[in-house]
Amino acid sequence: MALSTTFNALHQQSSPLFLANCWDPSSALIIEQAGGQAVATTSWGMSNHQGYKDGEQLTFDRVLQTVSAILKVITIPLSVDIEAGYSADQNQIIKHIIQLADLGVAGINIEDKPSHQNSLRDIKAHQALLQAIKQALRHGGFDHFFINARCDLCLQPQWTEATLHERALAYQTAGCDGFFIPGLTNTTMIKRLTTLLSIPVNVMLLPGFSDKQALAELGVKRISSGNALSDHVIALQESATRRLLEEHTVDFLFEQSVRTTWLSN
C-alpha cells in the first residue's frame, strides 16, 4: 500500500491522528521510533535548525534536500510543510509539489498567506490554486496525495467565523483533503467547523489547548504539535551551550544523555 493511501486512512480512524513535527532526519527517526504513526515537517523548525527565519527564507532546494534525507531513514508517511509554496507563480508551486510527490512524500500543508504579504491570498485565487494543484497531482498519478489546506485566518488581527466558514467551504470545494486552522481554540467554533465540513479538520496544540480526547469529541481528525518540539530542542541546546562555554566541562551533558537506538547499533 502506498504511504499516501496509508496517510489518508490515518485521518479516518476513530482517534485523531496526532502528529509530532520534525525538522531533519534524526528528529523524524526519533518520532518514528517513539511510536509516531506518521510525521510532518515544521517549516519554522526546519528553517531555524538551518540558521534561517521562517517565511520561505530557506530555499526550496534546501527543503527538497532535507525532505529527501528524511525519507531515507523513515518508513512511516511524511507530510511536508511548504508554507505558501515557495513561489508566487502557480506553475512553480505545482512543480514543487510534484517534486515532493515524486520523492515519496505522502502529503503537504500549503497556507493561504503568502510570505511576502501581511494579508491572506484572495479566496477565489487560493481556491483556484488548490484546484490546479489537485488536478496536476491526479494527472501525475498521485491521486491519494494529501493536500492539507492551511488557513491562517485566525492568526490575523481581525476575523469572523463567517469568513472562516467561507474559506473552509471554498477550499473543500477545490478538492483539498483536509482543512488546517492553526490559532483556533474556541471549542464551540471548532465543533461548528467540523460539523460544516466533510473533510478532516486539523488543529494545532497551544499551551492550555492540548486535550486530545476533548478535541476528538469536537470532531477533530488531526492534531499537530507545530514548532513546539523544535523550539524546545533549540532552547535546551542554547542553555547547554552557554553552560558549556561558561563552566568548561562536559560532565553535566552526560547526566541525562541517552544513547538512541540507531547510534548504539
Buried (B, 14 or more C-beta within 10 A) or exposed (E): EBBBBBBBEBBEEEEBBBBBBBBBBBBBBBBBEEEBBBBBBBBBBBBBBBEBEBBBBBEBEBBBEBBBEBBEEBEBBBBBBBBBBBBEEBEEBBBBBBBBBEBBBBBBBBBBBBBEEEEBBEBEEBBBBBBBBBEBBEEBEBEBBBBBBBBBBBBEEEBEBEBBBEBBBBBBEBBBBBBBBBBBBEBEBBBBBBEBBEBBBBBBBBEEBEEEEEBBEBBBBBBBBBBBBBBEBBEEEEEEEEBEEEEEEEEEEEEEEEEEEEEEE
